[in-house]
Amino acid sequence: MGISNILSLLCGVALFLYGMSVMGDGLKRVAGNKLEVILWRLSSTPWKGVLLGLGVTAAIQSSSATTIMVIGFVNSGMMKGIQSIPIILGANVGTSVTGWILCLSLLGGGGGWVSLFSTATITALVAIAGTILRMTAKSTAKKHVGDILLGFAVLMFGMSAMSDAVLPLKDSARFRELLLLFDNPLLGILVGALFTAVLQSASAAVGILQALSMTGAITAEAAIPIIMGIAIGASVPVLLGAIGAGPTGRRTSLIYLFINVLGTLICLVPYLIATALLPDSVKSAAVGPVELAAINSGFRILATVALLPFINGLRRLAHRLVKDRPEDLEQQAMIDRLEERFIAHPTLAIEQSKIVLAKMADTAQENILRALKLLSNWSEAEFAAVERLEEQVDTYEDKLGTYLVQVNRQELEPGQNKEISKFLHCISDIERISDHAMNVGETAREIAEKKVVFSPEAKRELNALIAAVEEIVGLAMDAFEAENTKEAYRVEPLEEMIDMLCDELKLHHVNRVQTGQCTLDQGFVFNDLITDLERVADHCSNIAVAMIELEAGAFDTHEYLNSLREVHTDSFDRYFELYKEKYDLETGDFSTGIYDLSQATSSPTSAARAAAPASVSSSREP
């Protein structure tokens, strides 16, 4: 086997992998989001889960992709960990379908009509049909069908290229001697696992093994351990895909590894017994692509049937190895308060929802404060914490929203209706504050990566805006959690002052860019930051308005904001003037804060508070 054969083999592997990827992507696009919805909804019983995993994997040609999809569901809380195990077992069986598809390469070889069914003819017809659909079809779905056909044609061409490249090995004595080493089952498992880990695809590894089997040099004794090792090696991309996932996602990836390792150990025992009892003539008999496809499917089916009764044990083992983070346990304890049995008793359900919503508000407030600190002190670990808090807030929003809608369907008293309406109106605004915390974190990353340095004047102005936003977030969240409507009246004057301050900052920064004190890149980052902080203030205003309007027995934000100055002239103007004086850029000292220009040793938040003038009057009269 010369250099040209080796290059042809590598080219065949590349085409095989690319074709499988194109075909799988095309199938997923044709199905749209249906595969994800099916996986999420139809896993109520273990056997349904197995069949589901088998079907989806057979369609997209990748057990790793199916498992990573499931990890996403488990990580987001949409699917329980126990539901994921049968799907993974089914995915393991489904990935063996590819081996049977590759057996189509055996078609043909005769003359006359038989040649019409040869691999070359089928591949050519499929490629022509795919090309026509890809170039002429107007609908997106038909174009994706063309992608599926082209991917299949490339896959089959790659398989043929691999088979042709290894054909010279048929008569190679050295190659046969090398294969004899795989009679040692542990070595065969190790080689299969390493080979698949490098390829990142069990289907591709089995395909290459099938191509090698066409030389007639692969025996059953050597093939079975390699196939077992291929199953273990397929866990590598799943483990990599779980990096960055939460504990539940990491547990799911470990379960995939456990299934393959335990499946191998279960099947290894009868294999060793068989090799000890069967005659050498049977063990050394050559196997072809069809036999390998059958061995692969048989091994995976046997492992699935053997492990299915022990899904609870697999879950417990994963829980012992991957512990929950304290914050995850705290969040789960909060979500557990939303007990379905309370729905029939609205008073209890509303009380529990109030506690969970207060925790959601605290989490969103913590998140925006963490994100703001990243502006001057970038840290990947702290940014990851912001991402985790954002995921927690999203989970709270999803669980609370669903729960409150169910409670709202009960027969409620007027006061209960008002309470649920307030919660439903405020949930989305609280969640959006956390979304903007993520945006601020992304801006902080951009500042750190691009080494953006603002001018001292820009930093001083940002300190003023950040201090005002910190105050309005605290004011709105405290008023909401304490159900203090009088305190809520203070939010809108501060929000209007923040709007004015944002306009002023933007104008000043444009002037600095024009005079060369700041660059355009700095200007874009500066404006993005101001926009996000302005939106945070807007959502705080929405929370306060919802409290005020629902307390009055109506909800019309537009009307309230229009009449605010007329209805509450004295209090609004008084608060507005106090805030305007407090955050006046000309008279206020904002040299310390998030951007500490005086190199003070105090923390950013405490420094901002120290720099600000005396707090607004604590009077709570509207």
C-alpha positions, 0 to 999 in steps of 0.5 A: 500500500503506497503513498497514493493509497494512503492519500486516497484513504484519507480523502475517502474518510474526509468525503465520508465524514463530510457527506454524513454531516451534510446528510444529517444537517439536511435531515434536521433542516427538513424536520425543522424543530420537530426533532427537538419537540418530539424528543422533548414531548414523547419520552414519557415511558422508557420504551418510548424513549428508546424508540424515540432515540433510535428513530431520531438518531437513525434520521440524523445519523449521529448518536452524539448529536442526539445526546447533545440535544438531550443534554441541552433539554436536561440542562435547561430543565425542560426534561428530567434526567431520568427521561434522558437515559432511555433516549440515550440507550435508543440513540446507541442502537440508532447509530448502527443504522449507518452500517446497514446503509453502507452495505449498499456499496456491495450492490452491483458487480455483475453485468447486464441489468444488475449493473443498474443497481451498482453503487456507482449507478445509485450514487450517480443518480442520487447526486444528479437528483440532489443537484437538480433540486439544489439548483432549481427548487424554489422552496427551502424544504426541497433545497434541503432534500437536495442537500440530503441526496447530495450528502448521501452521494458524497458519503457513498463516494467516500465509502467507495474511495476508502474501499478502493484505497485499502484493496491492495491490503488484501494480499499484504501478509504484513497487514494480516499479521497486524490484525492478529494483534487485535485477537487480544480483546483489550487491545482491540477495545483500546484501538477502537476507542482511540480511533473513534475519539479522533474521528469524533464519529462512531458511524465513520469508524464502523464505515472504515472498518467495513471498508477494511473488511472488504479485503477479507482480512478482518475476522470476527474475533478481531472485529467484535472488540474493535466495535466495542471500543468504537462505542466507548470512543463515541462518548468523547464528543458528548463529553466535550459537548457537555463542557460549560453545561450545568451539573444536570447536563454533565450528569447526562453526558456521563450516563452516555459514557456509563452506558457504553462502558457497561454495555461493553463489559456486559457483552465482553463476558459472552464474547470471552466465553465464545472465543474459549469454546468455539473452534479456531475455524469459526473465530478466524472466519473472515467477516464482511460489511453485512456481518459487521453491521449485524455485529454492531447492531446486535451488540448495541441492542443487547447492551440496551436491553440489559441496561434498560431495567437499571436506569435508576441505578445509572441516574444515582451513580451520575448523581454521586459523581457530579454533585449539585452546586449550592446555588442550583440546590437553592434554585430547585428548592425555590422552584419546588415551592410551585407545587401543583397541588397548590393550584387548586388553592389559589391563596397558597399558590399566590403566596408561594409564587410571591416568594419565588418571584422575590428570589427571581428579582434578587437574582436579576438585581445581583446579575446587573450589579455583577455585570457592571463590575466587569466593565472595569475588572474583567474576569472570565469566571465572573462572566460565567457567573453572570451567564449562570444567573441569567440561566437561573432567571430564565428558568424562574420566568418559565416556571413562574409564568406557566404556574401563574397561568394555571392558577389564573384559570381557577375561580379567583377573588378580585384581590387575587386576580389583581395580584396575579396580574401584577406578577405576570406583568412584572415577570418579563421586565425582571427577566429583561433586566437580567438579559441586559446584564448579559449585554453589559457583560458582553460589552465588558468582554469587548472592552477587555479584548479590544483594550478599549480605554475611555477618556477620564471625562467619559469614565466620570460620566459613566460612573454617574449613569451607573450609580443612577442605574444601581439606585433605580434597580434597588429602588424598583426591586425593594418596592416590588418585594415589599409591595410598597406602592408609595416607594414605587412613585419614586421610580418614574422621576429617577427613570426620566432623569436617567433618560435625560442623563443618557441623552446628555452622555451621548451628546458629550461623547459625539463631541469627544469623537469629533474632537479626537478625544475618543475613537469611533470604536470607543463611541460604539461601545460607549453607546451600546453600554448607555443603551443597555443601561437606559433599557434597564431603567425603562424596565424598572419603570415598567415594574413600578407603573404596574404596581401603581396602576394595578393598585388603582384597579386598572392597567394603562401604562401610556395613560399613567405616564401621560398624566403623571405630572398632572396627577402627582405634580408636587411629588414628581417634580420634587423627586425629579429635582432631587435626582437631577441635583444628585446626578448633575454632571457639572456639580457631582463628584463621580471620579470614583465608582466603577471606573475609579479615577482616584485609585481608591481602594474601596469597592466600585459600588461602595465608592459610587455611593460614597461619591454621590450626594446625600440620598434623596429624602426617605419620605414615602408620600407620593 
